[in-house]
Amino acid sequence: MSLDFLLHYGGRRLWQYVEQPPLDSSEVGGEEEEGPKITLDFELASDAWEARSVASDTLDPATMPRRFIDGCHYGKTVTCLHDSVGHPIPVRLAEIGGVSMRIEDRALRREFAHIERIVCFIVDPFPWHEIEDFAASLAGIGMRLLPALPPIVDDVRQLTYDYASMDQRTYTQAQVEMRVLEELALGQDTKMLTLVDGPLGRIEHPWVIGAVKQHRKNYLHPRGWQVFYALKPGERTPAFRLASQSSPLVSWYLKLDGPNGALPNWGVVRVEISCDHFERMGCDFGYLDRVSNSLLHLRCRQGSYTRAPVSLEPIVRAEDSLKSLLTSPATLAQRFYHLTGL
């Protein structure tokens, strides 16, 4: 069995559809590592938190990143299989990639990029020899099979009839693999100060800064949130320490932009560096000010770019550079359907 694997297990072309939420009866969780332990009085006592102005016309060259890392994940669910007992097995087709941009002579140039086409689904219910044959056939058409694990339901990793939860697992696995390609791009140079779009997570690099645009976790106490919502452009919160299962981090919130009338949480990024990085700089909180000021100078000023208030111009350029190497998901899906006979 080769590319006809999909047809054999009931694969059909899928129309565009509105995503459905997971079933209420399904308790899906535990996909992330244990929550970090937060030390909020790292820079200032919790009751003494106040905004710190970091904006300056004077730049410290030692705090200006010279490399910029971004990743991409473009794809969609293209078919759905069914195992012997009728579990839905969504199949995700995507292109993922990582790119590194470097500043050279005041110009931003792409120094490294890597793109992969992946087919991701939960492989557990199917005979392994069939999966191996399918993977080999995919390799023959320039695609890679990316196995995903089942979701965690009631604290047990298992198959479920909840389609949305099964589909989420393929998306999550593709995101994880995208981060691997970002790390591949990052690892091309371990000596230059580098900015990564997103949280550092398990990234190991001696000179890396993470800029997080989406705030999905509550790290702050009430006083911290008061300071957060009162930040003016060019100000940051005090730093706090995150001790997780991966590398411990120093983090703070920085207001890049935010004109009158903007949402109170708009224009704010959360910045991360490793504790090792902070210690190499002598545990100097002034270093965090200078890093923050460098990021302010790098902020995106394109009024036409919808995420400009929380974006940095070199990262936007990296995103554009990577997109130029990709195939549109619709075109890629049509090619996939043709090659697999769906």
C-alpha positions in Angstrom: 0.0 0.0 0.0 1.4 3.4 -1.0 -0.4 6.7 -1.8 -3.7 4.8 -2.0 -3.4 4.4 1.8 -5.7 7.5 2.1 -8.4 6.0 -0.1 -8.3 2.7 1.6 -9.2 4.3 4.9 -12.0 6.4 3.6 -10.1 9.6 2.7 -12.1 12.1 0.6 -11.6 15.7 -0.5 -12.8 18.2 2.1 -14.6 21.4 1.4 -13.7 24.5 3.3 -15.6 24.5 6.6 -16.0 26.6 9.8 -13.9 25.1 12.6 -16.0 23.5 15.4 -15.1 23.7 19.1 -14.2 20.5 21.0 -17.1 18.5 22.5 -18.0 19.6 26.0 -17.8 16.1 27.3 -14.1 15.8 26.3 -11.6 17.1 28.8 -8.5 17.7 26.8 -5.4 19.1 28.5 -1.9 18.5 29.6 -0.4 19.2 26.2 2.0 21.7 27.5 4.7 21.4 30.1 4.0 22.1 33.8 3.3 25.8 34.3 6.3 27.9 35.2 7.0 29.1 38.8 6.9 32.9 38.7 9.1 35.2 40.9 7.5 38.6 40.5 9.7 40.4 43.1 12.8 39.6 40.9 13.6 43.3 40.1 11.2 45.1 42.4 9.2 44.1 45.4 5.6 43.2 44.3 4.1 46.2 46.1 6.7 48.6 44.6 6.0 47.8 40.9 6.0 50.8 38.6 6.6 51.5 35.0 10.1 52.1 33.9 10.9 54.5 31.0 13.4 52.9 28.6 13.1 55.1 25.4 16.3 56.9 24.4 17.8 58.3 21.2 21.1 56.7 22.2 21.5 53.1 21.2 23.8 50.6 22.8 25.3 48.6 19.9 25.8 45.6 22.2 22.0 45.3 22.7 21.0 45.6 19.1 20.2 42.2 17.6 22.0 41.5 14.3 20.1 38.3 13.4 16.3 37.7 13.2 14.5 34.4 13.3 11.0 33.6 12.2 9.0 30.5 11.3 6.0 29.7 9.2 3.2 27.1 9.2 0.9 27.3 6.2 -1.6 24.5 5.7 -5.0 23.0 6.3 -6.8 19.7 7.0 -7.2 18.1 3.5 -8.9 14.8 4.3 -10.2 12.7 7.2 -9.6 9.0 7.6 -11.4 6.5 9.9 -9.9 3.6 11.8 -11.6 0.2 12.4 -13.9 1.6 15.1 -14.7 4.8 13.4 -12.5 7.4 15.1 -12.0 10.4 12.9 -8.3 10.9 11.9 -7.8 14.3 10.4 -4.9 14.6 7.9 -3.1 18.0 7.8 -1.1 19.1 4.7 1.2 22.0 5.3 4.5 23.8 4.5 6.6 24.7 7.5 9.8 26.6 7.5 12.4 28.6 9.4 14.4 31.6 8.2 17.3 33.7 9.5 17.8 37.3 8.4 21.1 39.1 9.1 21.9 42.8 9.1 24.9 43.5 6.8 26.0 47.0 5.9 22.7 48.4 7.0 20.8 46.0 4.7 18.7 43.0 5.9 19.6 39.9 4.0 18.4 36.3 4.2 21.2 34.1 5.3 19.4 30.8 5.7 15.9 29.3 5.0 14.6 25.8 5.1 11.1 24.7 3.9 9.5 21.3 4.3 6.2 19.9 3.1 4.5 17.7 5.7 1.5 15.4 6.0 0.6 15.1 9.6 -1.9 12.8 11.3 -2.3 10.4 14.2 -0.8 7.1 13.0 -1.4 4.9 16.0 -4.6 3.1 14.8 -3.0 1.9 11.5 -0.7 -1.1 10.8 2.8 0.0 11.0 3.9 -1.6 7.7 1.2 0.4 5.9 2.4 3.6 7.5 6.0 2.9 6.5 5.0 2.3 2.9 2.9 5.5 2.9 5.8 7.5 4.4 8.1 6.2 1.7 5.6 7.1 -1.1 5.3 10.6 0.3 9.0 11.0 0.3 9.0 10.1 -3.4 6.8 13.2 -4.1 8.8 15.5 -1.8 6.6 15.3 1.3 7.4 14.0 4.8 5.0 12.1 7.1 4.9 13.7 10.5 3.2 11.4 13.1 1.1 13.1 15.7 0.2 11.7 19.1 -3.4 11.3 20.2 -4.9 14.0 22.5 -4.9 13.6 26.3 -8.4 12.8 27.5 -9.1 12.4 31.3 -5.3 12.4 31.9 -4.8 9.6 29.4 -3.4 9.9 25.9 -6.0 8.2 23.8 -8.1 8.4 20.6 -11.4 10.2 20.9 -14.5 10.7 18.7 -14.1 14.4 19.2 -13.0 15.5 15.8 -11.9 19.0 16.9 -9.5 17.6 19.5 -8.0 15.1 17.0 -7.6 17.9 14.5 -6.0 20.2 17.1 -3.3 17.6 17.7 -2.2 17.7 14.0 -2.0 21.5 14.1 0.0 21.4 17.4 2.4 18.8 16.1 3.0 20.9 12.9 3.7 23.9 15.1 6.2 22.0 17.2 8.0 20.9 14.0 8.0 24.5 12.8 9.8 25.5 16.0 12.4 22.8 15.2 13.1 24.5 11.9 13.3 27.9 13.7 15.9 26.4 16.0 17.8 25.1 12.9 17.9 28.6 11.6 18.9 30.0 14.9 21.7 27.4 15.3 23.5 28.7 12.2 25.3 31.3 14.4 25.7 30.9 18.2 27.8 34.0 18.8 25.6 36.9 17.4 22.8 38.5 19.4 19.6 37.2 17.8 15.9 38.1 18.1 13.3 35.3 17.8 9.7 35.9 17.0 7.9 34.2 19.8 8.7 32.6 23.2 12.0 30.9 23.7 10.6 27.7 25.1 13.3 25.0 25.1 15.6 27.0 22.7 19.2 26.8 23.8 21.3 29.7 22.5 23.6 31.9 24.5 22.6 35.2 22.9 18.9 35.1 22.0 16.0 37.4 22.8 12.4 36.3 22.4 9.5 38.8 21.6 6.1 37.4 22.3 3.1 39.2 20.7 0.2 37.1 22.1 -0.4 37.0 25.8 -2.1 33.8 26.7 -1.0 33.2 30.3 -1.5 35.3 33.4 2.0 35.9 34.9 1.2 39.0 36.9 -0.3 39.9 40.3 -3.0 42.7 40.5 -0.4 45.4 41.0 1.5 44.1 37.9 -1.7 44.3 35.8 -2.3 47.8 36.9 1.2 48.8 35.7 0.7 46.8 32.5 -2.4 48.6 31.5 -0.9 52.0 32.4 2.2 51.5 30.3 3.0 54.3 27.8 5.0 53.7 24.6 8.6 53.4 25.6 7.9 52.0 29.0 8.4 48.5 30.5 7.2 46.7 33.5 9.7 45.4 36.1 11.3 42.1 35.2 10.2 38.8 36.7 11.7 35.3 36.6 10.1 32.3 35.1 11.4 28.9 36.3 10.0 26.1 34.1 11.0 22.6 33.2 13.1 24.1 30.4 15.6 26.9 30.8 14.7 29.6 33.4 13.9 32.9 31.9 13.9 36.6 32.7 10.9 38.3 31.2 9.2 41.7 31.1 6.4 43.6 29.2 7.4 46.4 26.9 5.0 48.9 25.3 6.1 49.4 21.7 3.2 51.6 20.5 -0.4 52.5 21.4 -2.1 55.7 20.2 -5.1 57.1 22.0 -8.1 55.0 21.4 -6.2 51.7 21.2 -7.2 48.7 23.3 -5.4 48.8 26.7 -3.4 45.6 26.0 -2.5 46.6 22.4 1.1 47.5 21.4 2.6 45.4 24.3 5.1 42.6 23.7 6.6 40.3 26.4 10.3 40.0 26.1 12.4 37.0 27.2 16.0 36.2 27.7 17.5 33.3 29.5 18.7 33.6 33.1 22.2 32.5 31.9 22.2 35.4 29.4 21.2 37.8 32.1 23.9 36.5 34.4 26.5 36.9 31.7 25.6 40.6 31.6 26.3 40.9 35.3 22.6 40.7 36.4 22.3 44.3 35.3 18.7 45.5 35.1 20.0 48.5 33.1 20.8 45.9 30.4 17.1 45.1 30.1 16.4 48.9 29.6 19.0 49.0 26.8 17.6 45.9 25.1 14.1 47.3 25.4 15.3 50.6 23.8 16.8 48.7 20.9 13.5 46.9 20.3 11.7 50.2 20.3 14.0 51.4 17.5 13.2 48.2 15.6 9.4 48.4 15.9 7.3 48.2 12.7 6.0 51.5 11.5 4.0 50.3 8.5 0.5 51.7 9.0 -0.9 49.2 6.5 0.4 46.2 8.5 -2.4 45.1 10.9 -0.1 43.8 13.6 2.4 46.7 13.4 1.9 47.9 17.0 3.2 44.5 18.3 5.7 43.7 15.5 9.3 44.4 14.8 10.3 45.5 11.3 13.1 42.9 10.7 10.7 40.1 11.8 8.1 41.4 9.3 10.7 41.4 6.6 11.7 37.8 7.6 8.1 36.7 7.4 7.8 38.2 3.9 11.0 36.5 2.8 9.8 33.1 4.0 6.3 33.6 2.4 8.0 34.2 -0.9 9.2 30.5 -0.8 5.9 29.0 0.0 3.1 27.5 -2.2 -0.5 28.6 -1.4 -2.3 26.0 0.7 -5.1 25.8 -1.9 -2.6 25.0 -4.7 -0.7 22.6 -2.6 -3.9 20.8 -1.6 -4.9 20.4 -5.3 -1.5 18.9 -6.2 -1.9 16.5 -3.2 -5.3 15.4 -4.2 -4.1 14.7 -7.7 -1.1 12.7 -6.6 -3.0 10.6 -4.1 -6.1 10.0 -6.3 -8.5 11.7 -3.8 
